[in-house]
Amino acid sequence: MYYHNDTAMREPPYPLVLPGCSEQCLLDNWLSLTAKVVSDDWDKECHSGFPFGLSLNTFAVVVARSVGSIFSVLVVVEIRSVVCPCSSQCPPLLCLK
């Protein structure tokens, strides 16, 4: 097993010897020595899934509502600017200036 702790890769990796094994450790021996620290549930360990622990359906609903709300606000602002472009006939509440 070799270890490399440099993203620039200027130096070659150095041998890393697992306690209880030689530099050229057999796979079966390596697996038995590391069995206690290797996870059986990768999904749980890596927290794979959608952000904030949401399910796919919940995440999709949150995104759809957020995008819909932003779109609705933009439509209202655009309609107000077309219908009432702040002329003297426009009530102050409808004026965007």
Secondary structure, DSSP 4 states (H G I P E B T S, - for coil): -EE---TT--S--EE-PPTTS-SS--HHHHHHHHTTTS-S-HHHHHT-SSGGG--HHHHHHHHHHHHHHHHHHHHHHHHHHHH--S-TTS-TTT---
